[in-house]
Amino acid sequence: MTSGAPGIEIYWGSGSPFAWRVLLAAALKHILFTSHQLQFSQKDHKAPAYLALNDRGEVPVLREGDVTLTESIAIMAYLDGRFPDPPLFGTDAATTAEIWRWIFATVYHVEPSANRIIGPAFARAIDGHADDMRAAAGDLHAEFARFETVLGSRPWLAGETVSAADIVAHTYVAFFLRIAARDTLRHLDLGFDTLSERYSNVDAWCTRTAALPGYDEAYPPHWRDADA
């Protein structure tokens, strides 16, 4: 993308839920920027020039003038401050607090449980971690049940409009569900292959999120190619 907000650059990699959430936030706000897609297969994120921007070798990174930011939610907050419309972090104390409540629920509860499944799946070490993966699935189902309850009373996690909470949660949930659907995990019977039946409100929320303006533009491109 070529910037209509001169000087904004975003470094990202396809398939990273953290990079995806920043791209989706930018798309919802119609922010144009200079895009730098890193190729994980070529270790672009470990190259010296990139490590000078983020010594952890992680995506995403945002640059604008003297500002260099890492950590996806911090970048989202920066974009929300620079481009307030539409607001993603609320316009009053109660809404802002509710947004952060669901962001933290994702970061502190959903992601750690999901990672106990994702890690062995990526490492091809499922057999040695099967019991813990099933236990993690139980913890994750408890979190999905909480999402199911709140999304039964309102369309978005923090209220009547989409917010940073939805972006943070959806990108990781979608990432996890993609991994959980792998054939190599089916014998574990983790219970996530019938989302629409077990968590109809969560499934409807995923559908609403996927219909947001700019969603297709931000969607990880290699996932799109794989699904074609």
C-alpha positions in Angstrom: 0.0 0.0 0.0 1.2 3.5 -0.7 0.6 6.0 2.0 -1.9 8.7 2.1 -0.6 9.4 5.6 3.0 10.1 4.6 5.7 8.3 6.5 3.7 5.5 8.1 5.3 2.1 7.4 4.1 -1.2 8.7 6.3 -4.3 8.7 4.3 -7.5 8.9 4.2 -11.2 7.9 1.4 -13.3 6.5 -0.2 -15.6 9.0 0.8 -13.7 12.1 -2.3 -12.9 14.1 -0.5 -10.0 15.7 0.4 -8.4 12.4 -3.1 -9.2 11.1 -4.8 -7.2 13.9 -2.7 -4.1 13.1 -3.6 -4.4 9.4 -7.2 -4.9 10.2 -7.2 -1.8 12.5 -5.6 0.2 9.7 -8.2 -1.1 7.2 -11.1 -0.2 9.4 -9.8 3.3 9.7 -8.9 3.6 6.0 -5.3 4.3 6.8 -3.0 4.1 3.8 0.6 3.2 4.6 3.8 1.8 3.1 3.6 -2.0 3.4 6.7 -4.1 4.1 5.8 -7.8 4.0 8.4 -10.0 5.5 8.9 -13.6 4.4 9.2 -15.8 7.4 10.5 -18.7 5.2 13.5 -16.4 4.2 14.1 -15.3 7.8 13.5 -11.7 6.9 12.4 -11.1 10.5 15.8 -12.2 11.8 17.8 -10.0 9.3 20.1 -7.4 10.9 18.2 -4.5 9.4 15.0 -5.7 10.8 16.5 -6.6 14.2 17.5 -3.0 14.4 13.8 -2.1 14.4 12.7 -4.9 16.7 15.4 -6.9 18.5 13.0 -9.6 19.3 12.6 -10.4 15.6 8.9 -10.3 15.8 6.1 -8.7 13.7 4.6 -6.2 13.5 6.6 -3.0 13.6 5.3 0.5 12.8 7.5 3.4 11.9 6.5 7.1 11.5 9.1 9.7 11.6 11.0 9.3 14.9 8.4 6.8 16.2 9.2 3.1 16.0 6.7 0.9 17.7 6.5 -2.8 18.4 3.8 -4.9 20.1 0.5 -5.1 18.1 -1.9 -3.6 20.7 0.5 -0.6 21.3 0.5 0.0 17.5 -3.3 -0.2 17.4 -3.5 2.4 20.2 -1.1 4.6 18.3 -3.2 4.4 15.2 -6.3 5.1 17.2 -4.7 8.3 18.6 -3.5 9.4 15.2 -6.7 8.6 13.4 -9.6 8.8 15.9 -12.4 7.9 13.5 -13.8 5.4 14.0 -12.7 5.0 17.6 -11.4 1.5 18.5 -10.6 2.1 22.2 -13.9 3.8 23.2 -15.0 7.4 23.8 -16.0 7.1 27.5 -14.6 5.6 30.6 -17.0 2.7 30.9 -16.7 1.6 27.2 -12.9 1.9 27.2 -12.7 -0.2 30.4 -14.9 -2.9 28.8 -12.8 -2.9 25.7 -9.6 -3.4 27.7 -11.3 -6.1 29.8 -11.9 -8.2 26.7 -8.5 -7.5 25.3 -6.9 -8.7 28.5 -9.2 -11.8 28.5 -7.8 -12.6 25.1 -4.2 -12.0 26.0 -4.1 -13.5 29.5 -6.6 -16.4 29.0 -7.4 -17.3 25.4 -3.9 -17.0 24.0 -2.0 -19.0 26.6 -4.5 -21.9 26.4 -4.5 -21.8 22.6 -0.7 -21.7 22.5 -0.5 -25.0 24.4 -2.2 -26.5 21.4 -0.6 -24.4 18.7 2.9 -25.0 19.9 3.0 -28.8 19.7 1.0 -28.6 16.4 3.7 -26.4 14.8 6.5 -28.5 16.4 5.0 -31.7 15.2 5.2 -33.0 18.8 1.5 -33.8 19.3 1.9 -37.3 20.7 4.2 -36.1 23.5 1.8 -33.3 24.5 -1.6 -34.9 23.8 -2.8 -34.9 27.5 -1.8 -31.2 28.0 -3.4 -30.3 24.7 -6.7 -31.8 25.7 -6.4 -30.0 29.1 -5.7 -26.8 27.3 -8.8 -27.4 25.1 -10.9 -27.6 28.2 -9.6 -24.3 29.5 -10.2 -22.8 26.1 -13.7 -24.0 25.9 -14.4 -22.2 29.2 -13.2 -19.0 27.6 -15.3 -19.6 24.5 -18.3 -20.1 26.7 -17.7 -16.7 28.2 -17.5 -15.2 24.8 -20.7 -17.1 23.8 -22.5 -15.6 26.8 -21.6 -11.9 26.2 -22.1 -12.2 22.4 -25.6 -13.5 23.1 -26.5 -10.1 24.5 -24.7 -7.7 22.1 -23.2 -7.9 18.7 -19.6 -7.0 19.7 -17.6 -7.9 22.7 -17.7 -4.4 24.3 -21.0 -3.2 23.1 -22.9 -2.2 20.0 -19.9 -1.3 17.8 -16.8 -3.1 16.8 -13.8 -2.2 18.9 -10.1 -3.1 19.5 -11.4 -5.9 21.7 -13.0 -7.6 18.7 -10.0 -7.1 16.5 -7.6 -8.5 19.1 -9.8 -11.5 19.9 -11.0 -12.4 16.4 -7.6 -12.5 14.8 -6.3 -14.9 17.4 -9.4 -17.0 17.5 -9.4 -17.4 13.7 -5.7 -18.2 13.8 -6.3 -20.9 16.4 -9.3 -22.4 14.7 -7.3 -22.8 11.5 -4.6 -24.8 13.4 -7.2 -26.8 15.3 -8.8 -27.9 12.1 -5.7 -29.7 10.9 -6.1 -33.4 10.2 -3.1 -34.2 12.5 -5.2 -33.0 15.5 -8.4 -34.7 14.7 -7.7 -37.8 16.8 -7.4 -35.6 19.9 -11.1 -34.7 19.6 -10.6 -31.2 20.9 -14.1 -30.1 20.1 -13.6 -27.0 18.0 -14.7 -28.5 14.6 -18.4 -27.8 15.3 -18.1 -24.1 16.2 -21.5 -23.1 14.7 -23.3 -25.8 16.7 -21.5 -25.4 20.0 -20.9 -21.7 20.0 -23.5 -20.1 17.6 -23.0 -16.6 19.0 -19.2 -16.8 18.6 -19.7 -18.2 15.1 -22.1 -15.3 14.2 -19.5 -12.8 15.6 -16.8 -14.3 13.4 -19.1 -13.9 10.4 -19.9 -10.3 11.3 -16.2 -9.6 11.7 -15.4 -11.1 8.4 -17.9 -8.8 6.7 -16.3 -5.7 8.0 -15.0 -3.2 5.4 -11.3 -3.9 4.8 -11.4 -7.4 6.2 -10.5 -9.0 2.9 -7.7 -6.6 2.3 -6.1 -7.3 5.7 -6.7 -11.1 5.6 -3.4 -13.1 5.6 -2.7 -13.5 1.9 -1.2 -17.0 2.0 -4.3 -18.3 3.9 -6.4 -17.0 1.0 -4.2 -18.8 -1.5 -4.4 -22.0 0.5 -8.2 -21.8 0.8 -8.6 -21.2 -3.0 
